[in-house]
Amino acid sequence: MTSAFPSPLRHKVLNVYKQLLFLGKDYPLGYPWFKSRLKNAFMKNREITDPKKIEKCIEQAEYVTKEIETMYYLKKYREMKKRYE
C-alpha cells in the first residue's frame, strides 16, 4: 500500500488524528459520536495530494484541537467555580 502524500505529511496527519481521537474521549456528546465525525472529516479529504492543501488541512485540524482543549479547560473552570461559590 502506497501513501498518496509524502511521508513527513503523512506523519503529521496521523499525529493530528491521534491527538483529536485522544481529546474526543471526554467530548460531551460521547466518544462514538466524536470518533465517527472525526473519521468522516478525515475521509472526506483523503484524496488531496497537493502538499499545500494538506498543510492547510493540518492547520485547520490543529485549530480545532486548540478549540476543543479550550472548551475542556472552560468546562473545568466553570465546575471549579461552582464548587466554591
Phi, psi and omega in degrees: 000126179256149179273155182276348181220162185303152184305313180301321178290324178299316179295322178297315181298314180296321179295318178295319179298314179296320179296317179293321177300317179297316179294332182291346181296333180253013184294138185302327182273001176103151182295316180300320178296313181297315183298318180293320178294319179296314180299316179299320180295318180287323180292329179298329183256014185290340182275355181289129180240346180287121182303325180293319178292322178296315178300320179296319178295321178297316178300318179296319178295322177294324176297316179298321178301314179296322179295318179295316178300318178297319179299318179295317180296320179295319178298315179297317179298315180297320178296317179294322180295320179299321183294330185259005179273000000 
